[in-house]
Amino acid sequence: MRAAQLASHPWCVDCMKRNEHVPATEVDHILPHNGDPVLFFDENNLQSLCKTDHSRKTAEEVWRV
């Protein structure tokens, strides 16, 4: 799933919103799956992000920043 996501969506979606073309290196679950296999394997729940944006999003989810 990771390889397919990055192949079909190679740019970081958050960077694209800022008109920046940064290659995505991470595949992120839009809605945290929290162990739910339905959300985990839902291809519509995936987005491509760069390392910086993925780390920021994860920190916000974990620390509620």
C-alpha positions as CSV (number, residue, x, y, z in Angstrom):
1,M,0.0,0.0,0.0
2,R,2.8,2.4,0.9
3,A,4.6,1.9,-2.5
4,A,1.3,2.3,-4.4
5,Q,0.4,5.5,-2.5
6,L,3.7,7.1,-3.1
7,A,3.8,6.0,-6.8
8,S,0.3,7.5,-7.4
9,H,0.7,10.6,-5.2
10,P,4.4,11.5,-5.2
11,W,4.1,15.0,-3.7
12,C,3.5,16.0,-0.1
13,V,-0.2,17.2,0.1
14,D,0.5,19.7,2.8
15,C,3.4,21.3,0.8
16,M,1.2,21.4,-2.3
17,K,-1.4,23.5,-0.3
18,R,1.5,26.0,0.2
19,N,2.3,25.8,-3.6
20,E,5.6,23.9,-2.8
21,H,6.5,20.8,-4.7
22,V,8.2,18.6,-2.1
23,P,8.5,14.9,-2.7
24,A,6.6,12.8,-0.3
25,T,8.5,10.2,1.7
26,E,5.8,9.2,4.2
27,V,2.4,7.7,3.9
28,D,0.0,9.0,6.6
29,H,-3.4,7.9,7.8
30,I,-5.7,10.9,7.5
31,L,-7.8,9.7,10.4
32,P,-5.7,7.8,13.0
33,H,-6.5,4.1,12.8
34,N,-5.8,3.3,16.5
35,G,-5.5,-0.3,15.6
36,D,-8.8,-0.5,13.6
37,P,-7.9,-2.7,10.6
38,V,-10.7,-1.1,8.5
39,L,-9.2,2.4,8.8
40,F,-5.7,1.0,8.5
41,F,-6.3,-0.7,5.2
42,D,-8.6,2.0,3.8
43,E,-6.8,3.5,0.8
44,N,-9.1,6.5,1.0
45,N,-7.7,7.2,4.4
46,L,-4.1,7.7,3.2
47,Q,-2.2,10.7,2.2
48,S,1.4,11.3,1.0
49,L,3.5,13.7,3.2
50,C,7.1,14.8,3.5
51,K,9.0,13.8,6.6
52,T,8.6,17.3,8.1
53,D,4.9,17.5,7.7
54,H,4.3,13.9,8.8
55,S,6.3,14.6,12.0
56,R,4.4,17.8,12.6
57,K,1.0,16.0,12.1
58,T,2.0,13.1,14.4
59,A,3.2,15.5,17.1
60,E,-0.1,17.4,16.9
61,E,-2.0,14.1,17.2
62,V,0.1,12.8,20.1
63,W,0.6,16.0,22.1
64,R,-2.6,17.8,20.9
65,V,-0.4,20.8,20.1
